Amino acid sequence: MSETTNQPESTGTGARDASDRSFDIILYGATGFTGGLVADYLLRNMPEGGSWAVAGRNRTKLDAVAARLASEMPEVPAPGIVVADTQDTASLAEMVRSTRVLITTVGPYLEYGEPLVAACAEAGTDYVDLTGEPEFVDRMYLEYHDAAQASGARLVHACGFDSIPHDLGVFYTMKQVPEGVPVVIYGAVHADAQFSGGTFHSAIGQFARLREAARVARKRRRKEGGVPGRRIKSVQGRPHRDDVLERWLVPLPTIDPQVILRSAAALDSYGPDFTYTHYASVGSPVTATVGMVGVGAIALGSQVGPLRSQILKRIERGAGPSESRRARSSFDVTFVALAGGRRVITRVSGGDPGYTETSMMLAESGLCLAFDDLPALSGQLTTAQAMGDALLERVERGGLTFEVLSA
């Protein structure tokens, strides 16, 4: 069963009634590297009167996290502690019933995520995570979207570098183009950073399950159906040198375009005919070729069990780069939109994408759900659909830059 301590009365002003919940936010996975960064951010940014807790399965490690946080900012109320295990459904149910929002950093999500989603959907508790795993997101939609709609829970996946800069970047771009006309957008991401072992393991797991992921995606598309009176689609790009950006672009098979298309389908403001293409931006054709060959080789190797094991041994989970390495890291995503005879170019940029900015974005997503006045929606939602302008304002204050380069 879950164990709780230090439960201050919540005085939050979010859209959900907090009268029967001990906490506004619980952070599950606080003892991990990324979880620790999220905890640091919540400690510094929890509004006055807000209540939160750190959670996981190891009480000793959670005590150490709480003690570290208390020593860093002794003038701020320390978080509560909740002991819960994804293998113990009763402890999870008790945990999610005690909070309005659950944040989880525990991945790969195909391995560890479903029990938390199930518990939140049942209890009417809002849920946010860092997943970039399309199969996991599709499975959770098929299994728990209807239950979440019935309970009032908002299930919001991909609240880190996957996919807030991309999803909110397009959301921001659509504010700059003429309304009610067909829109063609492509996005190009460039990052100078070291990504986490957890992200690497998740990617290998996805490569190993491409056929199963495709089957689940088809099943989801059948359930969702189309958007009456509107056309929403993605176009597979090709490697080329882009004359507008003066960079080499290569197709990037991430979850980001899927999230963007779901936002476009949900939001009428994206117009009657919306098309999106997703790229990585590199400086030379050699870099583009080497990158594509490398990704292809890893994808093929992931299909073979012994090779997959050897690949996974090269990078451990849970380890992250030094603070100095993170300080030197950065990213940008540039969007080019063609609409109504106009070309609009926008950009989203920030610091270290895999850790510093991701922990900020995840924490701000949880804070947004807990404390902001948001649309009365439930079920599985995208960040643009669930939080839109409120989250855009939050992540800008958190350090991301959204700007119009040309209009």
C-alpha positions as CSV (number, residue, x, y, z in Angstrom):
1,M,0.0,0.0,0.0
2,S,1.1,3.6,-0.5
3,E,2.5,5.6,2.4
4,T,2.2,9.3,2.6
5,T,3.8,12.0,4.8
6,N,3.7,15.8,4.9
7,Q,0.4,16.5,3.2
8,P,-0.3,20.2,3.4
9,E,-3.8,21.3,2.5
10,S,-4.1,22.3,-1.2
11,T,-5.3,25.8,-2.0
12,G,-4.7,25.6,-5.7
13,T,-7.0,27.3,-8.2
14,G,-7.0,24.8,-11.0
15,A,-10.1,23.7,-12.9
16,R,-10.4,20.4,-11.0
17,D,-11.8,20.2,-7.4
18,A,-9.0,19.4,-5.0
19,S,-11.1,19.0,-1.9
20,D,-10.7,15.2,-1.8
21,R,-7.1,15.1,-2.9
22,S,-4.1,15.4,-0.6
23,F,-1.8,16.7,-3.3
24,D,-2.0,18.8,-6.4
25,I,0.9,16.9,-8.1
26,I,2.8,13.7,-7.4
27,L,6.0,13.0,-9.2
28,Y,6.6,9.3,-9.8
29,G,10.2,8.4,-10.6
30,A,11.8,11.1,-8.5
31,T,14.8,9.0,-7.6
32,G,16.0,8.8,-11.2
33,F,18.2,11.3,-13.0
34,T,15.5,13.1,-15.0
35,G,13.0,12.7,-12.1
36,G,15.5,14.5,-9.9
37,L,15.7,17.4,-12.3
38,V,11.8,17.6,-12.4
39,A,11.8,17.6,-8.6
40,D,14.2,20.5,-8.5
41,Y,12.0,22.4,-10.9
42,L,8.8,21.7,-8.9
43,L,10.5,22.8,-5.7
44,R,11.4,26.2,-7.2
45,N,8.1,26.7,-9.0
46,M,5.3,25.3,-7.0
47,P,2.9,28.1,-6.3
48,E,2.2,29.2,-2.8
49,G,-0.3,26.9,-1.2
50,G,0.3,24.2,-3.7
51,S,1.1,20.7,-2.4
52,W,3.2,18.0,-4.0
53,A,5.0,14.7,-3.3
54,V,7.7,12.5,-4.7
55,A,6.9,8.9,-5.3
56,G,8.5,5.6,-6.1
57,R,9.0,2.1,-4.7
58,N,12.1,2.6,-2.5
59,R,11.4,4.6,0.7
60,T,15.1,5.0,1.5
61,K,15.8,6.6,-1.9
62,L,12.7,8.8,-1.6
63,D,13.8,10.0,1.8
64,A,17.2,11.0,0.3
65,V,15.5,13.0,-2.4
66,A,13.3,14.8,0.1
67,A,16.3,15.5,2.3
68,R,18.3,16.9,-0.6
69,L,15.4,19.1,-1.6
70,A,14.9,20.4,1.9
71,S,18.5,21.3,2.2
72,E,18.5,23.2,-1.1
73,M,15.5,25.4,-0.2
74,P,14.8,25.1,3.5
75,E,12.4,28.0,3.4
76,V,10.1,26.1,1.0
77,P,7.8,23.3,2.3
78,A,9.3,20.0,1.6
79,P,7.4,17.5,-0.7
80,G,5.5,14.7,0.7
81,I,6.6,11.1,0.2
82,V,4.5,8.4,-1.4
83,V,5.6,4.7,-1.7
84,A,4.0,2.9,-4.6
85,D,5.1,0.2,-7.0
86,T,3.9,-0.4,-10.6
87,Q,3.7,-4.2,-9.7
88,D,1.2,-3.4,-6.9
89,T,-2.0,-2.1,-8.3
90,A,-3.5,-1.3,-4.9
91,S,-0.6,1.0,-4.1
92,L,-1.0,2.7,-7.4
93,A,-4.7,3.2,-7.0
94,E,-4.2,4.7,-3.6
95,M,-1.5,7.0,-4.9
96,V,-3.4,8.4,-7.9
97,R,-6.6,8.9,-5.8
98,S,-4.5,11.2,-3.5
99,T,-3.5,13.6,-6.3
100,R,-5.0,15.7,-9.0
101,V,-2.0,15.3,-11.4
102,L,0.5,12.5,-11.7
103,I,3.8,13.1,-13.5
104,T,5.9,10.0,-14.4
105,T,9.4,9.8,-15.7
106,V,9.7,6.0,-15.5
107,G,10.4,4.5,-18.9
108,P,10.6,2.8,-21.2
109,Y,6.9,3.3,-21.0
110,L,6.0,0.1,-22.9
111,E,7.6,-1.7,-20.0
112,Y,6.5,0.4,-17.0
113,G,3.8,2.9,-18.1
114,E,0.5,1.1,-18.5
115,P,-0.3,0.5,-14.8
116,L,-0.1,4.2,-14.1
117,V,-2.2,5.2,-17.1
118,A,-4.8,2.6,-16.1
119,A,-4.9,3.8,-12.5
120,C,-5.3,7.5,-13.6
121,A,-8.0,6.8,-16.1
122,E,-10.0,4.9,-13.5
123,A,-9.5,7.5,-10.7
124,G,-10.1,10.7,-12.8
125,T,-6.5,11.8,-12.2
126,D,-4.6,13.8,-14.8
127,Y,-1.5,12.1,-16.2
128,V,1.6,13.4,-18.0
129,D,4.8,11.6,-19.1
130,L,7.9,11.9,-21.3
131,T,7.2,9.1,-23.7
132,G,8.4,9.2,-27.3
133,E,7.0,5.7,-28.0
134,P,4.3,5.7,-30.6
135,E,3.2,2.1,-29.9
136,F,2.7,2.9,-26.2
137,V,0.6,6.1,-26.9
138,D,-1.6,4.2,-29.4
139,R,-2.1,1.3,-27.0
140,M,-3.0,3.6,-24.2
141,Y,-5.5,5.3,-26.4
142,L,-7.1,2.0,-27.4
143,E,-7.3,0.8,-23.8
144,Y,-8.0,3.8,-21.7
145,H,-9.2,6.8,-23.7
146,D,-12.9,5.9,-23.2
147,A,-12.4,5.3,-19.5
148,A,-10.6,8.6,-19.1
149,Q,-13.4,10.4,-20.8
150,A,-15.8,8.8,-18.4
151,S,-13.8,9.6,-15.3
152,G,-12.7,13.1,-16.4
153,A,-9.0,12.3,-16.5
154,R,-6.7,14.0,-19.0
155,L,-4.0,11.7,-20.3
156,V,-1.3,13.8,-21.9
157,H,1.7,11.9,-23.3
158,A,5.0,13.3,-24.8
159,C,5.4,16.3,-22.5
160,G,9.1,16.7,-23.0
161,F,11.4,17.3,-26.0
162,D,9.1,14.7,-27.5
163,S,6.9,16.6,-28.4
164,I,6.3,20.0,-26.9
165,P,8.6,22.1,-29.1
166,H,7.1,20.5,-32.1
167,D,3.5,20.4,-31.1
168,L,3.4,23.9,-29.6
169,G,5.7,25.1,-32.3
170,V,3.1,24.3,-35.0
171,F,0.4,25.7,-32.6
172,Y,2.3,29.0,-32.4
173,T,3.0,29.0,-36.2
174,M,-0.7,28.6,-37.0
175,K,-1.4,31.8,-35.1
176,Q,0.8,33.6,-37.7
177,V,-0.9,32.3,-40.9
178,P,-4.2,33.4,-42.5
179,E,-7.3,31.6,-41.1
180,G,-9.5,29.2,-43.1
181,V,-7.0,28.3,-45.9
182,P,-5.1,25.2,-46.7
183,V,-1.7,25.1,-44.9
184,V,1.4,23.1,-45.7
185,I,4.1,23.1,-43.0
186,Y,7.4,21.4,-42.6
187,G,9.5,21.3,-39.4
188,A,13.3,20.8,-39.2
189,V,14.9,20.0,-35.8
190,H,18.6,20.5,-35.0
191,A,20.1,19.5,-31.6
192,D,23.6,19.7,-30.1
193,A,23.1,17.5,-27.1
194,Q,23.7,14.2,-25.4
195,F,20.5,12.2,-25.0
196,S,19.7,9.8,-22.2
197,G,20.3,6.1,-21.8
198,G,16.5,5.7,-21.2
199,T,15.8,7.5,-24.5
200,F,18.2,5.2,-26.3
201,H,16.7,2.0,-24.8
202,S,13.2,3.2,-25.7
203,A,14.3,3.8,-29.3
204,I,15.8,0.4,-29.6
205,G,12.7,-1.1,-28.2
206,Q,10.6,0.7,-30.8
207,F,12.9,-0.5,-33.7
208,A,12.5,-4.1,-32.4
209,R,8.6,-3.8,-32.5
210,L,8.0,-2.0,-35.8
211,R,5.5,-4.5,-37.1
212,E,3.6,-4.6,-33.9
213,A,3.6,-0.8,-33.7
214,A,2.2,-0.6,-37.2
215,R,-0.6,-3.0,-36.4
216,V,-1.6,-1.1,-33.3
217,A,-1.4,2.2,-35.2
218,R,-3.8,0.8,-37.8
219,K,-6.2,-0.3,-35.1
220,R,-6.2,3.1,-33.6
221,R,-6.8,4.8,-36.9
222,R,-9.9,2.6,-37.5
223,K,-11.2,3.5,-34.0
224,E,-10.6,7.3,-34.5
225,G,-11.9,7.6,-38.0
226,G,-11.5,10.7,-40.1
227,V,-12.3,14.4,-39.5
228,P,-15.6,15.2,-41.2
229,G,-15.2,18.1,-43.7
230,R,-11.4,18.5,-43.1
231,R,-8.3,16.9,-44.5
232,I,-5.4,16.3,-42.1
233,K,-2.3,14.4,-43.4
234,S,1.4,13.9,-43.2
235,V,3.7,13.6,-46.2
236,Q,6.9,11.6,-46.1
237,G,9.8,13.9,-47.0
238,R,12.9,13.0,-48.9
239,P,16.5,14.0,-48.2
240,H,17.3,17.3,-49.9
241,R,19.0,20.6,-49.5
242,D,16.4,23.1,-48.5
243,D,16.8,26.5,-50.3
244,V,14.7,28.3,-47.7
245,L,16.6,27.1,-44.6
246,E,19.9,26.6,-46.5
247,R,20.4,23.3,-44.7
248,W,20.2,19.6,-45.6
249,L,17.0,18.0,-44.4
250,V,16.4,14.3,-43.9
251,P,13.2,12.6,-42.9
252,L,12.9,12.0,-39.1
253,P,10.7,9.1,-38.0
254,T,9.8,10.2,-34.5
255,I,6.5,10.5,-32.7
256,D,6.4,14.3,-33.2
257,P,4.4,14.4,-36.5
258,Q,1.9,12.0,-35.1
259,V,1.3,14.3,-32.2
260,I,1.0,17.4,-34.5
261,L,-1.5,15.7,-36.7
262,R,-3.7,14.8,-33.7
263,S,-3.6,18.4,-32.6
264,A,-4.5,19.5,-36.1
265,A,-7.5,17.0,-36.1
266,A,-8.7,18.3,-32.7
267,L,-8.3,22.0,-33.4
268,D,-10.5,23.6,-36.1
269,S,-8.1,26.6,-36.1
270,Y,-5.6,24.4,-38.1
271,G,-7.9,25.0,-41.1
272,P,-9.7,22.8,-43.6
273,D,-6.6,21.2,-45.2
274,F,-3.5,20.7,-43.1
275,T,-0.3,18.9,-44.2
276,Y,2.9,18.4,-42.2
277,T,6.3,16.9,-43.0
278,H,9.0,16.3,-40.4
279,Y,12.8,16.5,-40.8
280,A,16.1,16.6,-39.1
281,S,18.3,19.5,-40.1
282,V,22.0,18.9,-40.8
283,G,24.9,20.9,-42.2
284,S,26.1,18.7,-45.1
285,P,25.1,15.8,-47.3
286,V,27.9,13.7,-45.7
287,T,26.3,14.1,-42.3
288,A,22.9,13.4,-43.7
289,T,24.1,10.2,-45.4
290,V,26.1,8.9,-42.3
291,G,23.1,9.6,-40.1
292,M,20.6,7.7,-42.3
293,V,23.0,4.8,-42.6
294,G,23.6,4.7,-38.9
295,V,20.0,4.8,-38.0
296,G,19.2,2.1,-40.6
297,A,22.0,-0.2,-39.2
298,I,20.7,0.2,-35.7
299,A,17.1,-0.5,-36.8
300,L,18.2,-3.7,-38.6
301,G,20.3,-4.8,-35.7
302,S,17.4,-4.2,-33.3
303,Q,15.4,-6.9,-35.1
304,V,17.9,-9.6,-34.0
305,G,17.9,-10.5,-30.3
306,P,21.7,-11.1,-29.8
307,L,22.6,-7.9,-31.7
308,R,19.9,-5.9,-29.9
309,S,21.4,-7.0,-26.5
310,Q,24.9,-5.9,-27.6
311,I,23.6,-2.5,-28.8
312,L,21.7,-2.0,-25.5
313,K,24.9,-2.8,-23.4
314,R,26.7,0.2,-25.0
315,I,24.6,2.8,-23.1
316,E,23.2,2.3,-19.6
317,R,19.8,3.5,-18.4
318,G,19.5,6.2,-15.8
319,A,22.8,8.0,-16.4
320,G,22.9,11.6,-17.6
321,P,25.5,14.1,-18.8
322,S,27.2,16.5,-16.4
323,E,25.8,19.9,-15.6
324,S,28.5,21.5,-17.6
325,R,27.7,19.4,-20.7
326,R,24.1,20.3,-20.4
327,A,25.0,23.9,-20.2
328,R,26.7,23.7,-23.6
329,S,23.7,21.9,-25.2
330,S,21.0,23.5,-27.3
331,F,18.3,22.8,-29.9
332,D,16.1,24.6,-32.4
333,V,13.1,23.6,-34.5
334,T,12.3,25.8,-37.5
335,F,8.9,25.7,-39.2
336,V,8.1,26.8,-42.7
337,A,4.4,27.3,-43.4
338,L,2.8,28.1,-46.8
339,A,-0.8,29.4,-46.5
340,G,-2.9,31.7,-48.5
341,G,-0.1,32.8,-50.8
342,R,2.2,33.7,-47.8
343,R,5.3,32.0,-46.4
344,V,5.8,32.2,-42.7
345,I,8.9,31.0,-40.9
346,T,9.0,30.5,-37.1
347,R,11.5,28.9,-34.7
348,V,11.4,27.3,-31.3
349,S,14.8,27.2,-29.5
350,G,16.2,26.4,-26.1
351,G,19.0,24.9,-24.1
352,D,19.8,21.2,-23.4
353,P,16.8,19.4,-24.8
354,G,17.2,15.9,-23.3
355,Y,17.3,16.9,-19.6
356,T,17.2,20.6,-18.7
357,E,14.4,21.7,-21.0
358,T,12.6,18.4,-20.9
359,S,12.4,18.5,-17.1
360,M,11.1,22.1,-17.3
361,M,8.5,21.2,-19.9
362,L,7.3,18.1,-18.0
363,A,7.0,20.0,-14.8
364,E,5.2,22.9,-16.4
365,S,2.8,20.5,-18.0
366,G,1.9,19.1,-14.6
367,L,1.6,22.6,-13.1
368,C,-0.5,23.8,-16.0
369,L,-3.0,20.9,-15.6
370,A,-3.1,21.5,-11.8
371,F,-3.5,25.2,-11.6
372,D,-4.5,26.8,-15.0
373,D,-8.0,27.4,-16.4
374,L,-8.1,25.0,-19.3
375,P,-10.7,23.6,-21.8
376,A,-13.1,21.2,-20.3
377,L,-11.8,18.1,-22.0
378,S,-10.9,14.6,-21.0
379,G,-9.5,11.4,-22.5
380,Q,-6.1,11.1,-24.2
381,L,-5.1,14.6,-25.4
382,T,-2.2,16.3,-27.0
383,T,-0.4,19.2,-25.3
384,A,-1.7,21.8,-27.8
385,Q,-5.2,20.4,-27.4
386,A,-5.3,20.1,-23.6
387,M,-3.3,23.2,-22.6
388,G,-2.6,25.3,-25.7
389,D,-1.9,29.0,-24.9
390,A,-1.6,28.4,-21.1
391,L,1.3,25.9,-21.6
392,L,2.8,28.0,-24.4
393,E,3.1,30.9,-21.9
394,R,4.5,28.6,-19.2
395,V,7.3,27.1,-21.3
396,E,8.2,30.6,-22.6
397,R,8.6,31.7,-19.0
398,G,10.6,28.5,-18.4
399,G,13.1,29.5,-21.0
400,L,12.0,28.4,-24.5
401,T,12.0,31.0,-27.2
402,F,9.1,31.1,-29.8
403,E,9.8,33.7,-32.6
404,V,8.7,34.7,-36.1
405,L,11.7,34.8,-38.4
406,S,9.8,35.8,-41.5
407,A,6.1,36.5,-42.3
